[in-house]
Amino acid sequence: MLRARFVFPVVLLSCLAPLLAACGAPSYHYVKNSEDKTYFKVPATWHRIDEQPLNLVVGSADADSAAATRINETTWSVGFDAAGTPSAGHLVDSGSDEPFVYANVRPLSEEQRGVVSLNMLRDLFLPVTETSRSTAEQGGNGLPGFELLRDETLTPGEGLRGVRVVYSYDFTLGLRQTFDQTAYTSDDGRLYWLVIRCSARCFAERGDELDAIATSFTVRN
């Protein structure tokens, strides 16, 4: 009889073991830049990308000027790739069907502070406003199939103002790509920026997951 008393607890623990293991694995990786008080989350299974290759892809490390060097030294950038073989190039890879998220915080120059606007924030990554798209087309750099899916002005307070835009373009490799971009400027002259890129099919299938990333992007000025 004494031996039988311990059968149920042992069986119960055996059944609960997979559940306990699952509970121990976090669903998200919480990304923070403590110095600039910037936070967001990404699924824990996504792969972090080194800052240097990201800067090369985005173009912030191309120039050799002292001003560019100074900006790069005071810029925080981070990327996460959901692809099995992660690469910084997937941020702009028009053939990728997996999501990629990129975040950047940088100071604005005195000249940029004087001209920064909500439309400039919309056009940070690709042309979104009609004026910017027209200029790109006249210069032979236009992309086909533009579609604006969301355009929201953000007023979180604390000296911040910004936008969230979601839009799509057709690319030459055949995959239609969708971009979910959030950008803020602060009264003290800093730019905070997050963009998620994924194929249009990916956005349709994983919209809730990607929206959770975008809405988690928080700046405490």
Secondary structure, DSSP 8 states (H G I E B T S, - for coil): -TTGGGHHHHHHHHHHHHHHHHHHS-SEEEEEETTTTEEEEEETTSEEE-HHHHHHHHTTTS--SHHHHHHHHT-EEEEEE-SSS--GGGGS-TT--S-EEEEEEEE--HHHHHH--HHHHHTSSS--SHHHHHHHHHTT---S--EEEEEEEEEEETTEEEEEEEEEEE-TTS-EEEEEEEEEEETTSEEEEEEEEEEHHHHHHSHHHHHHHHHH-EE--
